[in-house]
Amino acid sequence: MTLSASKFYSSGAETIDVALESGFFAKLKMRNGTFKLTQPSRFQELEVAFRPYVKERVVSLTEVLDVGVSTGLTTVELARFLADCGAASRIVATDLFIEAHIVELASWFRVFCDSEGWPLQYDVWGISFRPWIRRLDYVTLAFVPLVLGRSVLWPRLRSRIRAGGSRPVQMITRSLPSNSEIVFVENDIMCRAEDFTRRFDMVRAANILNIGYFSQEQIHSAIGNIHSYLRGPGALLILARTNRARENAGTLFELCENGSFAALERVGGGSEIEKLVLDFRPSQLQPPSGSPHC
């Protein structure tokens, strides 16, 4: 049985192991149809391959951006890797869905939802139920009460949250050290964040910019945003993807003097969007002055 959000967030960090935590988050389906899937030690081979280049730049790696971090479990591992290399880095970890709420609608009924009130889990008498629909539910007609329940509860939950009638929490790993230099921020990589401009010495985007999920135009836009976040020549960019066999394919890039990217090292044949990055030029997809951002 899946652990309820109330029990998960009421337990101390020392009582939640990584496997249980990963299992809890893996059952949460976000508003955009994605799940909070993450596993420990996912990028070890990338760290081994890229370590020499990182160690050469430890003095300059003060600000790091980790994009699409899910629960941030691998961000904690990235922080350990950078520290092991000798870098004193502050990390900003971003994801579309970080902020969440537990709303008690009755003494026996609680709903775990995102910041907009989208239901992620129902807790009835301490037993958790999923609010999302499986294919089988269309055969058994179980989708009917799920759809009706969500349509009725969503506006009510959103209203409760805005009125302060909820318990705010974050969908991040409990393994985050108390003295951590990691800050979690909700952000969409497709939307330019002005406060990130020319701020970071290294950006990692792992398991997010996938050809099967985004169009080429969207990936171009994301690359343009990432480019604008890098501090300047010599800054590093890591792009990687883990397949179902838990094999990694990634590329370590360096930002050149002319604003283009150069590939420094590859793992598993390199990133599937490597060519799009190498072909990118600074003049591409830069929004005209005064144009709106997301």
C-alpha positions as CSV (number, residue, x, y, z in Angstrom):
1,M,0.0,0.0,0.0
2,T,1.3,3.5,-0.9
3,L,2.2,5.7,2.1
4,S,-0.2,8.6,2.6
5,A,1.2,12.1,2.3
6,S,0.1,12.9,5.8
7,K,2.2,10.0,7.2
8,F,5.1,10.7,4.8
9,Y,5.4,14.4,5.9
10,S,4.8,13.6,9.6
11,S,7.7,11.2,9.8
12,G,11.2,12.4,10.6
13,A,13.8,12.3,7.8
14,E,15.7,9.6,9.6
15,T,12.7,7.2,9.4
16,I,12.2,7.5,5.6
17,D,14.6,5.4,3.5
18,V,15.3,6.2,-0.1
19,A,13.4,3.3,-1.5
20,L,10.2,4.1,0.4
21,E,10.6,7.8,-0.5
22,S,11.1,7.0,-4.2
23,G,8.0,4.7,-4.1
24,F,5.9,7.4,-2.5
25,F,6.8,10.1,-5.1
26,A,6.6,7.6,-8.0
27,K,2.8,7.2,-7.5
28,L,2.2,11.0,-7.8
29,K,1.0,12.0,-11.3
30,M,1.5,15.7,-11.9
31,R,-0.9,18.1,-13.7
32,N,1.1,17.7,-17.0
33,G,0.9,13.9,-16.9
34,T,4.4,13.3,-15.7
35,F,5.4,11.3,-12.6
36,K,7.9,12.1,-9.9
37,L,10.3,9.3,-10.9
38,T,13.8,9.3,-9.6
39,Q,16.3,6.7,-8.4
40,P,19.6,7.1,-6.4
41,S,23.0,6.9,-8.0
42,R,21.5,7.5,-11.5
43,F,24.4,9.5,-12.9
44,Q,27.5,7.9,-11.4
45,E,29.1,7.1,-14.8
46,L,28.6,10.7,-15.9
47,E,30.4,11.9,-12.7
48,V,33.3,9.5,-13.4
49,A,33.7,10.7,-17.0
50,F,33.2,14.4,-16.3
51,R,35.2,14.6,-13.1
52,P,38.6,15.7,-14.6
53,Y,36.9,18.7,-16.3
54,V,35.0,19.7,-13.2
55,K,38.1,19.4,-11.0
56,E,39.9,21.8,-13.4
57,R,37.3,24.4,-12.7
58,V,36.5,23.9,-9.0
59,V,37.5,27.5,-8.1
60,S,35.0,29.0,-10.6
61,L,32.1,26.7,-9.9
62,T,30.3,28.8,-7.3
63,E,26.8,28.9,-8.7
64,V,25.2,25.8,-10.3
65,L,21.8,25.3,-11.8
66,D,20.2,21.8,-11.9
67,V,17.1,21.7,-14.2
68,G,14.1,19.4,-14.0
69,V,15.2,17.8,-10.7
70,S,12.0,15.9,-9.8
71,T,12.4,15.3,-6.1
72,G,16.0,16.6,-6.0
73,L,17.5,13.2,-4.9
74,T,20.1,13.4,-7.7
75,T,20.7,17.1,-6.9
76,V,21.9,16.0,-3.4
77,E,24.2,13.6,-5.1
78,L,25.4,16.3,-7.5
79,A,26.2,18.5,-4.5
80,R,28.2,15.7,-2.9
81,F,30.1,15.1,-6.2
82,L,31.0,18.8,-6.5
83,A,32.2,18.9,-2.9
84,D,34.2,15.8,-3.5
85,C,35.9,17.5,-6.4
86,G,36.7,20.4,-4.2
87,A,34.1,22.9,-5.3
88,A,32.2,25.1,-2.9
89,S,29.0,25.4,-5.0
90,R,25.6,26.8,-4.3
91,I,22.9,24.9,-6.2
92,V,19.6,26.1,-7.5
93,A,17.4,23.1,-8.2
94,T,14.3,23.7,-10.4
95,D,11.3,21.7,-11.4
96,L,7.8,22.5,-12.6
97,F,6.2,21.0,-9.5
98,I,7.8,21.5,-6.1
99,E,5.2,23.3,-3.9
100,A,2.4,21.1,-2.6
101,H,-0.3,21.2,0.1
102,I,-2.2,18.8,2.4
103,V,-5.8,19.9,2.7
104,E,-8.0,18.4,5.4
105,L,-11.6,18.5,4.1
106,A,-12.9,16.2,7.0
107,S,-11.4,14.5,10.0
108,W,-11.3,11.3,7.9
109,F,-10.5,12.8,4.4
110,R,-7.4,14.6,3.3
111,V,-6.2,15.6,-0.2
112,F,-2.6,16.0,-1.2
113,C,-2.4,18.5,-4.1
114,D,-0.1,20.8,-6.0
115,S,0.0,24.6,-5.6
116,E,-3.1,25.0,-7.8
117,G,-5.1,22.4,-6.0
118,W,-4.7,19.6,-8.5
119,P,-5.3,16.4,-6.6
120,L,-2.2,14.1,-6.3
121,Q,-3.5,11.7,-3.7
122,Y,-6.6,11.0,-1.6
123,D,-6.3,10.0,2.0
124,V,-9.4,8.3,3.4
125,W,-9.2,7.1,7.0
126,G,-5.4,6.9,6.5
127,I,-5.6,4.8,3.4
128,S,-4.2,6.4,0.2
129,F,-5.9,6.3,-3.2
130,R,-4.8,7.6,-6.6
131,P,-6.9,10.4,-8.2
132,W,-5.4,9.8,-11.7
133,I,-6.9,7.6,-14.4
134,R,-5.4,4.4,-15.8
135,R,-6.3,2.9,-19.2
136,L,-8.0,0.0,-17.4
137,D,-10.3,2.5,-15.7
138,Y,-12.0,3.3,-19.0
139,V,-12.8,-0.4,-19.3
140,T,-14.2,-0.8,-15.8
141,L,-15.8,2.7,-15.8
142,A,-13.8,3.5,-12.7
143,F,-12.8,6.8,-14.5
144,V,-16.3,8.2,-13.9
145,P,-16.0,8.8,-10.1
146,L,-12.4,9.9,-10.5
147,V,-13.3,12.6,-13.1
148,L,-16.3,13.7,-11.1
149,G,-14.3,13.8,-7.9
150,R,-11.5,15.8,-9.4
151,S,-13.8,18.3,-11.0
152,V,-15.7,18.9,-7.8
153,L,-12.6,19.0,-5.5
154,W,-10.2,21.0,-7.6
155,P,-11.8,24.5,-7.3
156,R,-12.5,23.8,-3.6
157,L,-8.9,22.8,-2.9
158,R,-7.5,25.8,-4.8
159,S,-9.8,28.1,-2.7
160,R,-8.7,26.5,0.5
161,I,-5.0,26.9,-0.4
162,R,-5.4,30.6,-1.3
163,A,-7.3,31.2,2.0
164,G,-4.4,29.6,3.9
165,G,-6.4,26.6,5.0
166,S,-3.8,24.0,4.1
167,R,-0.5,22.5,5.3
168,P,2.2,23.6,2.8
169,V,5.0,21.1,2.0
170,Q,7.5,20.6,-0.8
171,M,7.8,17.5,-3.0
172,I,11.5,17.2,-2.5
173,T,13.8,14.5,-1.0
174,R,14.0,14.1,2.7
175,S,17.7,13.3,2.4
176,L,18.5,17.0,2.0
177,P,21.1,17.8,4.6
178,S,20.2,20.5,7.1
179,N,23.2,22.6,6.1
180,S,22.6,22.1,2.4
181,E,23.5,24.9,-0.1
182,I,20.6,23.7,-2.3
183,V,17.7,26.0,-3.0
184,F,14.5,24.6,-4.7
185,V,12.6,26.8,-7.1
186,E,9.6,26.1,-9.2
187,N,10.5,27.0,-12.8
188,D,9.7,26.1,-16.4
189,I,12.8,25.6,-18.6
190,M,10.7,26.8,-21.5
191,C,10.1,30.2,-19.8
192,R,13.0,32.6,-19.5
193,A,13.8,33.5,-15.8
194,E,15.4,36.9,-15.8
195,D,16.9,36.5,-12.3
196,F,18.9,33.5,-13.7
197,T,20.6,35.6,-16.5
198,R,24.4,35.2,-16.6
199,R,24.3,33.7,-13.1
200,F,25.6,30.1,-13.3
201,D,29.0,28.6,-13.8
202,M,27.4,25.2,-14.6
203,V,24.0,24.0,-15.7
204,R,22.8,20.4,-15.6
205,A,19.7,19.3,-17.5
206,A,19.2,15.6,-17.0
207,N,16.2,13.5,-18.2
208,I,14.3,16.6,-19.3
209,L,15.1,17.8,-22.8
210,N,14.0,14.6,-24.6
211,I,13.2,14.5,-28.4
212,G,10.3,12.2,-27.7
213,Y,8.7,14.6,-25.3
214,F,9.5,18.1,-26.7
215,S,9.4,19.4,-30.3
216,Q,12.6,20.7,-31.9
217,E,11.4,24.2,-31.6
218,Q,10.8,23.8,-27.8
219,I,14.3,22.3,-27.4
220,H,15.8,25.2,-29.3
221,S,13.9,27.6,-26.9
222,A,15.2,25.7,-23.8
223,I,18.8,25.8,-25.1
224,G,18.4,29.5,-25.7
225,N,17.3,29.9,-22.1
226,I,20.1,27.8,-20.7
227,H,22.6,29.7,-22.8
228,S,21.3,33.0,-21.2
229,Y,21.8,31.5,-17.7
230,L,25.5,30.6,-18.2
231,R,27.9,33.2,-16.7
232,G,30.2,33.3,-19.7
233,P,33.0,31.6,-21.6
234,G,34.3,28.5,-19.8
235,A,30.9,27.7,-18.2
236,L,29.8,24.1,-18.3
237,L,26.6,22.5,-19.5
238,I,25.7,18.8,-18.9
239,L,22.9,17.2,-20.9
240,A,22.0,13.6,-20.3
241,R,19.3,11.0,-20.5
242,T,18.8,7.7,-18.7
243,N,17.1,4.9,-20.7
244,R,15.0,2.1,-19.3
245,A,18.0,-0.1,-18.9
246,R,19.4,2.7,-16.6
247,E,22.2,3.4,-19.1
248,N,23.2,7.0,-19.5
249,A,23.8,9.0,-22.7
250,G,25.2,12.5,-22.1
251,T,27.5,15.2,-23.2
252,L,29.6,17.8,-21.3
253,F,29.7,21.1,-23.1
254,E,31.8,24.2,-22.6
255,L,30.6,27.7,-23.5
256,C,33.1,29.2,-26.0
257,E,34.3,32.8,-26.4
258,N,32.1,33.3,-29.5
259,G,29.0,32.2,-27.6
260,S,28.7,28.8,-29.2
261,F,29.1,25.4,-27.4
262,A,31.9,22.8,-27.7
263,A,31.7,19.2,-26.6
264,L,34.3,18.2,-24.1
265,E,33.3,14.7,-23.2
266,R,30.7,12.1,-24.0
267,V,29.1,9.1,-22.3
268,G,27.0,6.5,-24.0
269,G,27.4,8.1,-27.5
270,G,26.5,11.6,-26.2
271,S,23.3,13.5,-25.6
272,E,20.5,12.9,-28.2
273,I,20.2,16.7,-28.6
274,E,24.0,17.3,-28.9
275,K,23.8,18.5,-32.5
276,L,21.1,21.0,-31.6
277,V,23.4,22.4,-28.9
278,L,26.5,22.5,-31.1
279,D,24.5,24.2,-33.9
280,F,23.1,26.8,-31.5
281,R,24.2,30.4,-32.0
282,P,23.6,33.3,-29.5
283,S,21.5,35.2,-32.0
284,Q,19.0,32.4,-32.1
285,L,15.7,32.6,-30.2
286,Q,16.7,35.7,-28.2
287,P,13.4,37.5,-27.5
288,P,13.3,41.1,-28.8
289,S,13.4,43.9,-26.3
290,G,10.2,44.3,-24.4
291,S,8.8,40.9,-25.4
292,P,6.9,39.0,-22.7
293,H,8.3,36.0,-20.9
294,C,6.4,33.2,-19.3
